Amino acid sequence: MVFMGMSNFVDYRLLAILMTGVCLGLPALGWAFRSLRFFRRAGGHVTPFTTCLLLSDVLELLLLAFLMVEQLNICDLKVYPCWIWFPVSVGVRLCALHFHQLVALEGILALSFPECWARLSSPAVAVPISVFLWLTALSFYLSPVCIVVNVVLAAVPVVLLVLSFVLTLKTAPHVAPRPWGILGVAAATLVGVSWPTCALFFGILSGVVWLHVIFFIMQLRLVTDPLLCVLVWRAASRRRSQLSSSTAAAAANASLSTSRLHLPSGISSTATNTPLCTSRLHIPSTIITNAPLSTSRLHIPSTITTTTMDCDSVIRRQR
């Protein structure tokens, strides 16, 4: 098979597909790493699942470059046997199948269920899962048991996608916008990219024609993976800015309400040290000249009233 690096001629169609994958993957990964830098500067948290997904994309680009060199007959197959890179190629793509859905699930949980997201993305949970997936996928061809395990694990992304759909429906619109973009990219990648790849690896589809078609579909993962990461980071940034603005507004309202409960400092100092000044209380002159002062109607504190009475008695004694 040409796919396993066992041909002695140049397959120009496969070479064109490989070059297309490299041309698509390099700008997409560069865009993702640029967005990652801004996300980290803004205080964002990069989870182990996201790191593993981007790592699988980098390894995919390296494998594409190796295949291009092999197709051009630059290297010798005796030095670079196909049984070394082919299991690595299968393992990288199987890992990306799982990590893509895990990143989508993380992004949806971060918007609507932050406590569950914190538990899933914690190193105590994410790191063992990532190590298990890498070891299981890379040992694909070691034994028939490993093949069976990987076939069973291939159904896990379907469960994760269904769970992401349910959580998207449960996301309250007033809490956060429903992440239909994240869910759409995850569903399109699973149905349009991952399933044809698994069908080729598990021997469901065979032949040179299917090889070229599916191998071209494989390269689209180098676009959908960075796109998913960028969508998750942008949604997390918007959610964080929304929470910070709501927290600042709540703090401002709380300080305003507490300030309304206290008297101004001018009135308190007048009540304790100096006689009453009507200009500070803003009492209309008609009330002062025509009607007797009523502390109950004006709601003047008792300390101000007693201070006024003491001042009047002192003035009378001086006269």
C-alpha angles and dihedrals in degrees: 000000000000089000092062093051096250100125125106096203134067114261100206094188091055090044090053090050091051092050090049090053092051092047091051098041101049097058092041093052091045089053091049094050091047090052089046091056092053091044092054092047089054091056098263124158120232112209126215091248092058091047092052092048093053090044090055089052092052090050089048091057091050090051091050090052090050091051091050091053091047093049091053088054091236095134131047118245090218089064095040105031117196093234089071101054100029096067088044089052092050092045093051093051094046090050091050089052090061100035093052092060092042091054090049091050090049092052093052093045092050090059102046108013108033094168092057090045091053091053095046095046096044114115091240090064106024099047097055091046091050093048091048092051093048094049094045095048096044091051091056096124100032096094141347089254090062090051091053091048092052091047089054092046090052088074092057095079089056090056091047091051092051090049090050090052092051092048090049090056091048093052108110112231092219091055098046137336112269109260098233091149093059092046092048094052091047093050094046091050094049096046101033103033113017101044096052089048092052090046089057094045095047093048097249091124122036139163136081093272093054089043094061095041096048093041089057090049089052091062092060088073088073087066102038095049096056090041091055092048092051092048091051093049093048092048090050091049092051091048092050093049090048091053093047092050092048090049091051091049091050091050091050092050091049093051091047092051093049092049090056091057095062130071119243116267092243093062095046092051091048091051093054106036114014137040120270115283114202093201090064091051092046094225113171115249092233091062092050097048102036107032134042116254112266115194093189094058096043092041093226113171117254093242091062091049094051091047090053092050091050091052092050092052091050091052092050092051091050090054 
